[in-house]
Amino acid sequence: MVRNLHYVPNAYSAQGNSGFVAGTVRVGTDYAERMNFQLGIVRRPGAAWQVASEVLSVIPPPEYAHPITAAQLVEELDDAGIARGVVLSVGYWFGNPKRQLPDSEAWAKARAENDWTVAQVGQFPDRLVALCGVNPRASYALTELERCATLPHVKGMKLHFSNSGVDVKNPAHVEKLRRFFTAANARHMALVIHARQRGAYTREHAAIIVSQLIPAAPDVSIQVAHMGSGDFAPDEASDVFVDAIASGNPVMRNVWLDMTQTVLTDGSQSAATLSHIASVLRRAGLHRILFGTDMTGPGNNPPPREHWKAIRRLRLRARSCSSSRTTSRPT
C-alpha cells in the first residue's frame, strides 16, 4: 500500500454537470512529485460532485538532480557535527556505455565534472578533500587519472562498476581495472569503489575483486562503498569483504567499508535486520567502517545528520567517525 499520497490540483474546469480536476500527486513525507493525475467529475441532480474517472501517469525522474554546492555540504556537516568530509565526483557518469557518448565528448564532460568538484572543494580546503570520478574501462581513464593526480585538493578516484558497465567475470575488464588500480597505486591516489555491478552480483564477483583487483593497489587506501553489498544492506557479497578483513588477509590491510545507505532512514528495517547489520560491522571491526551518505535528497539518500540518526539505532556504542562520504552532484 502506498501511503501519504497528496493530490495537489493545479487546473480544473466545470460545465454543467461534468468537469475535470488535474494536478500532481506528491508521495511520502518529502512531498516529491511522482505522478500526474486527471479526475473526471460529474454531478447528478441533487447530489454532490463525484469522481467518475481517474487517470494517473508517472512523472519520469530528471536525468540529473540539482547540484549540491560545497557551501551547502559544509552546512550539512556542521549540522551533523562532522569536522571533515570527502567529496566524490560523478565524472564516471558520462562514461556509462548506455549513454553512447563518443569518447571525446564523454571525457570532456568527465573533466568538467571533476574540475567543478575540485573548484567547490577548494572553497573549503580545511574541511573537504576531493576524489575525481572516471569510468575505468574508458580509453581516457588512465589519462584522466594522471591529470587528476596533479589537481589541488584531489586525493583519489571514485569508480562505479555498475554505472561503468564493469563485469568482473570478464577477463578483459579485469585486466583494464588492474591497470587502473596499479596506476592509482603509483600516483598515491586512494580509491573508492562501488563494487556492485548490473545484473547478477554474488560472492563470486566480490571474491574476484578481493583476489585480483585489490592486490593491484597495495599501498593506497581502498574504500568499498555500501559495505560491498548488492542491495546496500549486508549480504553474501558483503561477507566476502568482511570475512577477508576479519581473517587478517594481508591484501585487505588498507581496505575500509562504508555504510552509506546500509541503515535506512525511513525506519522500515526490522529489529532483526538492524541486529544483523550490527553483527556484520562488529565482525569487520568498527575501526574499518566509515560513515557516509549519498546526500541526494530526501528518502533513503539523506543528508548526514539524518543518516547518522538512523545509524545510531544500531547501538554500536563506539566512538563516532568524523569521516563523511558524499557526492558532489548526486547520482
N, C-alpha and C positions, 0 to 999 in steps of 0.2 A: 504494500500500500504506500502510495506517495503521500507524504504529509506536508503540511504548511504550503498549500497552493494558494496563491494570491492573484485573483483576477483583477487586472488593472485596466479599465476601459479607457480608450482614447478617441473613440469615434462611435456615433450612434445616429440612427435615423428612424423615424416612425411616420407612417402614412396610413391613416385609417386605423385598422385593427392589426396591422403587421409592421414589422420593422426588424432592425438588427442592432447588435452591440458588438464592437470589435475592440481588441486591445492585446495586451501581452499577459502571459502567465509567469509570475515570479515564484520561484521554488525555494523552499528552505528558509533558514533564519538569515541568510545573507541576501535574500531577495534578488537573486540573479535571474535575469530574464531568459527563460529557456524555451518558451513556446509562444506562438501567436494563436489567438482564438477569434472565432466569429460565431455569435449566437443568433439564430433566427428566433424572433419572438412574435407571439400572437396574443391578442386579447379577445376573448369570447364575450358576448353580451352579458353584462352583469358580473363579470369576473375580472380578476387582476391579470396583469401581463404574465405570460408563462413562456418558458423556453421550449421551442418546438424543434430546434435542431442545433447541433454543435459541431463545429469543425475546428480541429487543432492541427497545427503544423509546427514542427520542431525548428527552432532558430539555430542555424549552423554556428558553431563556435568560431570566433575570429581566428585567423591564421596566427596572429601574434597578439599577445596580451600587451598591456601598456608597460613601458619600461619602468623599472624601479631604479630611481637615482640613488647615488651614494648618500646624499643628504637624507633621503627617506630611510635608507638602510641604517645609518648611524642612529637616527631617532629610534628605530625599532630595537637596535642593540642596547641603547640606553634604557629603553623601557623594560627590556628583559634582564638588565644588569650584566650584560656581556661586554667585556673590555675590547676584544678584537675579533675580527671576522675575516674569513677567506671568501672572496667573491669569484664565482665561476662563470666564465664567459660561455655563451652558447654558440660560439663560432662554428662548431661542428654541424649545426643545424643545416647550413647551406650545402654541405656535402652529402646530405641524405640522398641515396640513389633514387628514391621515389620522386624527388624534385626534378631530376633530369636536367640540371643546370650544366652548361658547358664548364669545364674545369676553370677556365679563365674567369668566368662570372662567379662561380662558387667561391673561388679563392679571394676574389676582390671583396665579396660580401663577408667572408670569414675574417679577412684583415680588418675591414671596417668595424665589425662587431668586436673583435679583440681590442682594437685601438680605442673604441668607445669605452669598453670596460676599464682599460688601463687609465684613460683620462678621468673617469669617475673615481677610481680608487686613488688617483693622485691628489684628489681634493682632501683626502683624509689619510695621509700616509702613516700616521701614528696609530690608526685604528684598523686599516684594511690592507690586505695584500691581494693580488690578482693571480688567477690562473687563466691562461688562454684556452680556447677550445678549437678542435680541428677533427675532421674525420681521418683516423689514422690510416685508412685504406686509400685516401686520395693521392693523386700524383704529386700534389704540392705539400703533403703532410710534413715531410722532413724539412722542407724549406721554411714552412711557417713555424715549425718548432725552433729552428735556428734563429729566425727573426724575433720570435717572442722572447727567446733567451737573452736578447740584447735590450729589451724594453724595461724601463724603470718599473719597480713595484711588482714585477712578474716573478713568481716562484715556481711555476709548474704548468701542467697542461691537464685539461679535462677531456676525457674520452667517453663517448656514449655509444656502446656497442649496438644497442637496438636501433638508434637513430641512424647510425652509420652503416647498417646492413651487415654487421660482422657475424660470421658463422665460425666459431672456434673449432668446429669439426672439419672445416675446410683448410687443408694444409697451406694453400696459397695465402689465405687470410692470416693464419698463424705466423707465417714467415714475414709478412708485412708488419704485423704487430710486433714481432720480436725485434725487427729492425728499428721500429719506432721506440720501443722500450729501451733498447741499447743506446740509441741516440740521446734519449732523455737522461739516461744514467750518465752519459759522458758530459752532458751540459749541466748536470746537477739540478735537473728540473723534476720536481715532485710530480706524481701522477694521481689524479682522481679518476676512477673508472666506474662507470655504470655497467656492471657486468652482464646484466640480463640482456638477452637478445630476442629478436622476434621469433615467434613460433616456439618450438619445444626448448625448454631451458631446464636442465636437470643436474643431478650430481655429476654426471659425466662432463658436462660443459664446464662446471666450476672446477673440476679436477684438472682439466686441460689448462685453465688459467693459472692454477697453483703450480702445476708441474712444468709448464712450457713458457708462460709469459712472465710471471713474477720473477723467476730467476734471471731474466734478461736485464733487470734493473735492480741489482742487489744493494746499491749504495744510496738510493733515494727513498723518500717516504712514498708509500703507495696507500691510498685511501680507497676502500671498496665501498661504494655507495649502497644505501638501503640494506645493509648487512649482507650484501651479495645475493639477495633473495630474488625469486622470480616474481613475487607479488608483494613486495615490501615487508610483510611480516616474515620472521624467520621460517625457513622451510628446509627441504633436503639439500638445496644448493648452498644455503647459508651454513649448514652443518659442515660442509667440506672446508670452508674457510675457518670456521670456528674450531673444528677439530684439529686442523693443521696448526693453528696458533696454540691451542691448549696442549697439544702433544710436544710442543717445542721444536717443530720442524724449522730448521735454520733458515730456509728461504723466506719465512714469514717474519723475520726479526724486525723488519721495517714496515710491516703492514698493519694498518688500522682499519676498523669498520665504522661506518657512520650509521646512525639510526634515523635518518631522515624518513619520515612517513611510517616508521615502524609502529609507533603508537598513534592511533588516530584521535583527532580532537573531537570527533562527534560522539564519543562515548559508546560506540557500537560494539566494541570488543568486549568479550565476556571476561569474567574474573579468571577463568581457566586460561584464556588466551594471554592475558597480561602476565599471569604466573609463568607461563611457558616462555614468554619473551624475556622476563627477568632471569629465568634459569639459563637461557642461552647466553645472555650478556655476562652472567657470572662465570659461565664455563669458558668464555673467551678471555675473561679478565677485564674488569671495568676500566683499567688503565689503557686498554686497547680500543675503547669505544669513544667515538666523537659525537657530540651533539650537532645536529644540523636541521635545516628546514629549507625546502624549495622556495618558500616565501612567494608563491604566485597568487596569493589572494585568499579569500575565504574558503571554507570547506576543509579538506584534509591537506591542503598546501598552505599552512597558516604562517603568520609572522612568528618570529622567535618566541615571544612571550607566551603565546597561546600553545605553541608546541611544547615548550618547557613545562607548562602547567600540566599538559597531558602526560608527559613522561614521568612527572612526579607521582603519578598514580601507581607506578611500578614499585615505589617504596624501596629503592635500592640502598638508601642510607649511605650514599657515597658523596664525597666532595664533588661539587658541580664542576663541569669542564667549561673553560672560558672560550673554547673554540666555537666558531659558528660557520656553517656551510650555507650558502645561499646563491641563487642565480642572479646575475646582473640584469638579465632580461629573462622572463620566465619561459619555460618550455611547455 
